[in-house]
Amino acid sequence: MIDSLNLKVVVFLQICFLISSGLCQGTYDRKYDYFDIDTLVQNPRLLQKYMDCFLDKGPCTPIGRVFKIALPEVVATGCSKCTPAQRSFARRTFGAFKRLLPAQHEELKKLLDPNNKYYDTFEKAIANA
């Protein structure tokens, strides 16, 4: 039987593997390129759950944890390692955050880019995705 600490270590190692495999390829892991973005952006309750995850205000799904870990780098690099599908995903997700959760979007923006150096470039990079 796996105890809580061992389970956390296993999950952490899986996330590290997913991220590192994407980093070695020059892009993020394409495993999530076909994530059902429509379900996310059209469901305010689900969108709120992901926002809570990203802001450390609630639990994360396994996919949410992967996205949360990648987000600071995605913003800082203007999504330079994103596939076209991931750029589209980022545009639609952050657009929904901005439209439906504006105050929390600002909070997330400050969390990901506290010195306001990268976010505008990030938004421009995903604008036409």
C-alpha positions as a Python dict, from the first residue, in 0.01 Angstrom:
ca = {
    (1, 'M'): (0, 0, 0),
    (2, 'I'): (133, 343, -93),
    (3, 'D'): (131, 597, 186),
    (4, 'S'): (55, 966, 130),
    (5, 'L'): (420, 1076, 110),
    (6, 'N'): (510, 807, -142),
    (7, 'L'): (206, 895, -352),
    (8, 'K'): (311, 1261, -357),
    (9, 'V'): (663, 1162, -463),
    (10, 'V'): (526, 945, -744),
    (11, 'V'): (296, 1224, -868),
    (12, 'F'): (582, 1477, -847),
    (13, 'L'): (812, 1250, -1048),
    (14, 'Q'): (543, 1194, -1311),
    (15, 'I'): (495, 1568, -1351),
    (16, 'C'): (872, 1622, -1372),
    (17, 'F'): (891, 1355, -1640),
    (18, 'L'): (608, 1511, -1840),
    (19, 'I'): (764, 1855, -1827),
    (20, 'S'): (1119, 1738, -1891),
    (21, 'S'): (1014, 1528, -2187),
    (22, 'G'): (860, 1837, -2340),
    (23, 'L'): (1163, 2050, -2262),
    (24, 'C'): (1396, 1804, -2433),
    (25, 'Q'): (1187, 1821, -2750),
    (26, 'G'): (1195, 2200, -2772),
    (27, 'T'): (819, 2216, -2712),
    (28, 'Y'): (593, 2129, -2425),
    (29, 'D'): (449, 1780, -2412),
    (30, 'R'): (194, 1740, -2691),
    (31, 'K'): (-3, 1497, -2478),
    (32, 'Y'): (-242, 1776, -2383),
    (33, 'D'): (-275, 1936, -2728),
    (34, 'Y'): (-617, 1775, -2763),
    (35, 'F'): (-750, 1876, -2422),
    (36, 'D'): (-1120, 1965, -2453),
    (37, 'I'): (-1082, 2343, -2427),
    (38, 'D'): (-1448, 2406, -2518),
    (39, 'T'): (-1566, 2225, -2207),
    (40, 'L'): (-1332, 2436, -1994),
    (41, 'V'): (-1407, 2782, -2133),
    (42, 'Q'): (-1782, 2722, -2156),
    (43, 'N'): (-1816, 2598, -1799),
    (44, 'P'): (-1771, 2881, -1545),
    (45, 'R'): (-1760, 2637, -1253),
    (46, 'L'): (-1481, 2432, -1413),
    (47, 'L'): (-1295, 2747, -1517),
    (48, 'Q'): (-1314, 2867, -1155),
    (49, 'K'): (-1169, 2535, -1035),
    (50, 'Y'): (-869, 2572, -1266),
    (51, 'M'): (-823, 2933, -1156),
    (52, 'D'): (-834, 2825, -790),
    (53, 'C'): (-570, 2563, -868),
    (54, 'F'): (-342, 2814, -1040),
    (55, 'L'): (-380, 3061, -751),
    (56, 'D'): (-319, 2796, -481),
    (57, 'K'): (-672, 2847, -352),
    (58, 'G'): (-801, 2501, -428),
    (59, 'P'): (-702, 2151, -531),
    (60, 'C'): (-563, 2078, -877),
    (61, 'T'): (-654, 1802, -1115),
    (62, 'P'): (-354, 1610, -1251),
    (63, 'I'): (-376, 1813, -1574),
    (64, 'G'): (-417, 2135, -1375),
    (65, 'R'): (-95, 2060, -1186),
    (66, 'V'): (96, 2013, -1511),
    (67, 'F'): (-38, 2341, -1650),
    (68, 'K'): (27, 2524, -1323),
    (69, 'I'): (391, 2417, -1320),
    (70, 'A'): (443, 2525, -1681),
    (71, 'L'): (260, 2860, -1661),
    (72, 'P'): (541, 3079, -1520),
    (73, 'E'): (776, 2969, -1798),
    (74, 'V'): (503, 2994, -2062),
    (75, 'V'): (439, 3357, -1967),
    (76, 'A'): (808, 3449, -1923),
    (77, 'T'): (903, 3309, -2264),
    (78, 'G'): (599, 3432, -2454),
    (79, 'C'): (487, 3073, -2509),
    (80, 'S'): (800, 3013, -2719),
    (81, 'K'): (792, 2636, -2656),
    (82, 'C'): (419, 2608, -2719),
    (83, 'T'): (281, 2415, -3012),
    (84, 'P'): (17, 2596, -3221),
    (85, 'A'): (-252, 2401, -3038),
    (86, 'Q'): (-106, 2506, -2701),
    (87, 'R'): (-98, 2872, -2810),
    (88, 'S'): (-464, 2845, -2904),
    (89, 'F'): (-538, 2677, -2573),
    (90, 'A'): (-359, 2957, -2385),
    (91, 'R'): (-541, 3229, -2585),
    (92, 'R'): (-883, 3078, -2523),
    (93, 'T'): (-819, 2996, -2156),
    (94, 'F'): (-669, 3333, -2063),
    (95, 'G'): (-939, 3508, -2267),
    (96, 'A'): (-1205, 3325, -2065),
    (97, 'F'): (-1024, 3408, -1741),
    (98, 'K'): (-1011, 3776, -1839),
    (99, 'R'): (-1375, 3784, -1950),
    (100, 'L'): (-1539, 3572, -1679),
    (101, 'L'): (-1301, 3608, -1382),
    (102, 'P'): (-1142, 3952, -1429),
    (103, 'A'): (-1029, 4012, -1070),
    (104, 'Q'): (-876, 3666, -1041),
    (105, 'H'): (-719, 3705, -1386),
    (106, 'E'): (-538, 4014, -1256),
    (107, 'E'): (-429, 3819, -948),
    (108, 'L'): (-296, 3537, -1168),
    (109, 'K'): (-120, 3787, -1393),
    (110, 'K'): (58, 3936, -1089),
    (111, 'L'): (147, 3590, -961),
    (112, 'L'): (295, 3481, -1294),
    (113, 'D'): (464, 3815, -1373),
    (114, 'P'): (510, 4015, -1052),
    (115, 'N'): (729, 4278, -1218),
    (116, 'N'): (500, 4315, -1521),
    (117, 'K'): (784, 4242, -1764),
    (118, 'Y'): (650, 3951, -1970),
    (119, 'Y'): (272, 3940, -1970),
    (120, 'D'): (213, 4183, -2258),
    (121, 'T'): (457, 3989, -2476),
    (122, 'F'): (282, 3667, -2377),
    (123, 'E'): (-58, 3810, -2474),
    (124, 'K'): (78, 3928, -2811),
    (125, 'A'): (234, 3586, -2875),
    (126, 'I'): (-97, 3405, -2826),
    (127, 'A'): (-326, 3672, -2976),
    (128, 'N'): (-341, 3521, -3325),
    (129, 'A'): (-335, 3156, -3221),
}
